[in-house]
Structure formats: structure tokens, C-alpha cells
């Protein structure tokens, strides 16, 4: 394994955090959305979402760094990172569809695609770096919960 580079780690983490921050900025207000819509059962308090997402984006960025810096074959790393970018793009889009455009059903189908993309990413990460794959399991669980919240919100509204 190559020597870890703090600068590279920070670039991967900050880059991933920026994707989340721009998406959140474009999505608009979470609390305003639920002031105008019925809340689904099990909806956590609003303050929890940014806390969880900051942690998840940091872990995603670090896991992508692990893949990027691994000694695995270049093709395997490229394949894994391409899956990472696809899921990150889908992640970016979901909150905009859901909160900004209030396209609840479209957002649900999009988050279902995101879940599929996360599973593919984890599978490809596993071929390169087992820790990188395992680090994304909480992300998969959280997005599964978000998919439930999306579906429940679409149904009751």
C-alpha cells in the first residue's frame, strides 16, 4: 500500500462534502418543505439530517481515497471510482428533485436508482479495498431509510 497523503485525503473528503453542500443549497429548505407537506412516520428531527450527511460524505470521500490510492489494478480502481461518481451524481440530484421541485414520485424512482448504484459501488470497492467497501454500509442503510421516507411522503401527500 502506498503511503497515505493527508493532502489527498482532504481533497477527496472536501470534494465530496462540496457535492453535498451544493446539492443542499440548490435543494432549499428541509423544514419549509415539511411545513407544506404531511410528515411521514419515523421522520427524525430536522437537525439530524445535516449531521448525518456531513459524516457520510466525509466517509464516502475517505473511502474513495482508499480506492484511488490502492495498489490494485488500474482498471479495477477506475471501474470502482466510476461507480462512485455515478452514485455521487445521483445523490446530488435526489434532494433537488425531492425538496426543490417536490417531484416526490420521480425522486422515489431516482433514489431507487441511487440505492442500486450504491450497491454496485460497494461491490466494486470490495474488489479493490475491503475497508472502503465496508465504510459505505452505513451510507447504504441511511439511503434505504431515506427511500422509505421518500415513499411514505409521496403516499401520504
Legacy VTK file of the C-alpha trace (Angstrom):
# vtk DataFile Version 3.0
C-alpha trace
ASCII
DATASET POLYDATA
POINTS 157 float
0.000 0.000 0.000
1.163 3.496 -0.782
1.940 5.970 1.975
-1.153 7.951 2.934
-1.208 11.574 1.849
-3.151 13.901 4.161
-3.489 16.412 1.323
-5.024 13.805 -0.994
-7.324 12.532 1.752
-8.562 16.068 2.383
-9.066 16.697 -1.336
-11.279 13.605 -1.620
-13.233 14.428 1.534
-13.668 18.141 0.822
-14.599 17.424 -2.802
-17.301 15.024 -1.697
-18.534 17.420 1.002
-18.800 20.168 -1.626
-21.050 17.987 -3.769
-23.347 17.572 -0.775
-23.218 21.251 0.149
-24.075 22.451 -3.358
-26.901 19.924 -3.579
-28.291 21.092 -0.233
-28.010 24.712 -1.306
-29.896 24.028 -4.544
-32.484 21.845 -2.798
-33.783 24.566 -0.498
-35.196 24.324 2.987
-35.966 20.951 4.531
-38.149 22.495 7.237
-40.092 24.639 4.745
-40.834 21.519 2.725
-42.346 19.711 5.693
-44.270 22.820 6.753
-46.154 22.407 3.466
-46.406 18.586 3.424
-47.527 15.877 5.805
-44.613 14.282 7.651
-44.123 10.542 7.237
-43.963 8.251 10.263
-40.458 7.904 11.775
-39.223 11.231 10.380
-36.195 12.197 12.508
-35.739 15.775 13.770
-34.526 18.214 11.116
-31.167 18.852 12.858
-30.156 15.199 12.423
-30.030 15.250 8.613
-27.114 17.685 8.115
-25.153 15.996 10.906
-25.553 12.549 9.354
-24.839 13.782 5.842
-21.637 15.588 6.816
-20.359 12.369 8.376
-21.488 10.191 5.458
-19.938 12.486 2.843
-16.647 12.508 4.757
-16.640 8.717 4.965
-17.537 8.441 1.261
-14.688 10.761 0.356
-12.219 8.831 2.503
-13.360 5.505 1.058
-12.915 6.863 -2.472
-9.421 7.962 -1.482
-8.679 4.418 -0.279
-9.716 3.061 -3.661
-7.817 5.760 -5.547
-4.615 5.159 -3.595
-4.734 1.362 -3.503
-2.197 -0.880 -5.195
-4.935 -2.674 -7.138
-5.016 -2.841 -10.907
-5.714 0.471 -12.598
-8.776 -0.914 -14.384
-10.345 -2.133 -11.114
-9.750 1.242 -9.468
-11.164 3.118 -12.451
-14.216 0.852 -12.531
-14.822 1.368 -8.802
-14.351 5.133 -8.959
-16.684 5.403 -11.951
-19.367 3.718 -9.830
-18.540 6.188 -7.047
-19.049 9.161 -9.370
-22.347 7.786 -10.695
-23.798 7.287 -7.224
-22.491 10.700 -6.139
-24.240 12.306 -9.110
-27.488 10.525 -8.279
-27.084 11.554 -4.644
-26.597 15.179 -5.734
-29.779 15.108 -7.806
-32.127 13.452 -5.317
-32.566 16.279 -2.806
-33.109 18.774 -5.614
-35.858 16.625 -7.128
-37.469 15.980 -3.758
-37.206 19.305 -1.938
-36.813 21.964 -4.659
-39.116 20.544 -7.324
-41.327 18.494 -4.991
-41.320 15.708 -7.583
-41.942 13.089 -4.918
-42.539 10.081 -7.169
-39.745 10.961 -9.568
-37.460 11.397 -6.565
-38.506 7.963 -5.301
-37.550 6.282 -8.585
-34.324 8.268 -8.585
-33.452 7.191 -5.023
-34.182 3.584 -6.007
-31.590 4.016 -8.774
-29.261 5.567 -6.198
-29.619 2.515 -3.950
-28.758 0.253 -6.872
-25.763 2.461 -7.714
-24.551 2.351 -4.085
-24.712 -1.455 -4.093
-22.714 -1.533 -7.333
-20.182 0.918 -5.868
-19.768 -1.132 -2.692
-19.341 -4.304 -4.754
-16.679 -2.680 -6.932
-14.956 -1.077 -3.941
-14.782 -4.510 -2.302
-12.717 -5.800 -5.247
-10.193 -3.011 -4.633
-10.268 -2.314 -0.882
-12.450 -4.157 1.625
-12.364 -1.322 4.172
-13.516 1.170 1.517
-16.497 -1.066 0.773
-17.393 -1.602 4.428
-17.179 2.113 5.212
-20.115 2.678 2.850
-22.514 0.271 4.564
-23.919 3.000 6.880
-24.474 5.129 3.763
-26.451 2.289 2.187
-28.553 1.925 5.341
-29.216 5.683 5.566
-30.232 5.966 1.913
-32.518 2.949 2.359
-34.168 4.819 5.240
-34.354 7.965 3.074
-36.049 5.906 0.347
-38.652 4.801 2.887
-39.196 8.449 3.945
-39.492 9.472 0.287
-42.032 6.755 -0.484
-44.057 7.430 2.673
-44.107 11.159 1.918
-45.236 10.526 -1.656
-48.020 8.233 -0.491
-49.431 10.500 2.236
-49.205 13.659 0.169
LINES 1 158
157 0 1 2 3 4 5 6 7 8 9 10 11 12 13 14 15 16 17 18 19 20 21 22 23 24 25 26 27 28 29 30 31 32 33 34 35 36 37 38 39 40 41 42 43 44 45 46 47 48 49 50 51 52 53 54 55 56 57 58 59 60 61 62 63 64 65 66 67 68 69 70 71 72 73 74 75 76 77 78 79 80 81 82 83 84 85 86 87 88 89 90 91 92 93 94 95 96 97 98 99 100 101 102 103 104 105 106 107 108 109 110 111 112 113 114 115 116 117 118 119 120 121 122 123 124 125 126 127 128 129 130 131 132 133 134 135 136 137 138 139 140 141 142 143 144 145 146 147 148 149 150 151 152 153 154 155 156
